[in-house]
Amino acid sequence: MTETMILAALFVATLIVSFGIMLYFQKRRDIARNIGAATSQHQDVDDDIDRMLGTGNEQIRYYLDVVQHDSPNSLRMRLVRAGFFTKRALINFNIIRTVVAGVTFLLTQILLSVTLPQFSTAILSFFAMAAAGVTFILTSAVLEHLGKRRSREFRKLFPDFMDLLLVCADAGLSINASIDRVTREFLLTTPDFGIQLSIINLEIRAGRPLHEALRNFSKRIGVEEANTLAVLFRQSEELGSSVSKTLRVFAREMRQMRLVRAEEKANALPVKMLFPMALFMFPVNLVIVLVPILLVILRMMLSLGPR
């Protein structure tokens, strides 16, 4: 009986050791496979980012061509501010607003001819052309709205950009290397803002001073804080002060300004809620107060009539 128990114990121990060895090598193989996949994916991401930061990026080349040849209020520049960096953007926008205006003209013509048949065709065509013209103008207003919405989004991202830039500068990187590192991070998380930062890198590589690149960045995204940062960098270069201290002070002011804007919106909220409350709640309260009185008066008037 003792020999049988010993043999069983040896068998179980052998199974446990064999199973443990198999699990160990399987875990090592899984770890090696995961590391290889992560390395390959990271390498692919780095290659994509290097391609986006290179001079062969068609979007950046198109933007530089627009900046050199067009005015700030031109249609191509407004398309760039709205986030359309392709050469086909201008053609597509003109096609879209022409088609929308044409469809509006036809629908208005048909609708007016059905609802107002007593008017002549010339008058109906005039009103249809007016509606098409208004639609044609509204497409430009929609483009402006898209540009302003992107500016608001970039204004929200700018304090985060300042914090990351400050961390890189405190870590010992130069300001150009810090901007390049932060650009790579934003290209992974928010590509739109990262493309705007990559344009700064290309302008700096081309020999443009940092404050001019930041000033162009401010005009491009419509954020005044970027222009203020450009002025601070220029003063820091001229006076020879520490860039890290400049960034730290400006980042602290940015956080304070964000809190001030939040408090301003919170304080303006009661005034903005006054008109909807008056529009929707006052008639209801008026009905609640007056209807019982009107019912009593109506009942009294009916009781005074002849039986």
Secondary structure, 3 states (H helix, E strand, C coil): CHHHHHHHHHHHHHHHHHHHHHHHHHHHHHHHHHHHHHHHHHHHHHHHHHHHHCCCCHHHHHHHHHHHHCCCCCHHHHHHHCCCCCCHHHHHHHHHHHHHHHHHHHHHHHHHHHHCCCCCHHHHHHHHHHHHHHHHHHHHHHHHHHHHHHHHHHHHHHHHHHHHHHHHHHCCCCHHHHHHHHHHHHHHHCHHHHHHHHHHHHHHHCCCCHHHHHHHHHHHHCCHHHHHHHHHHHHHHHHCCCHHHHHHHHHHHHHHHHHHHHHHHHHHHHHHHHHHHHHHHHHHHHHHHHHHHHHHHHHHHHHHCCC
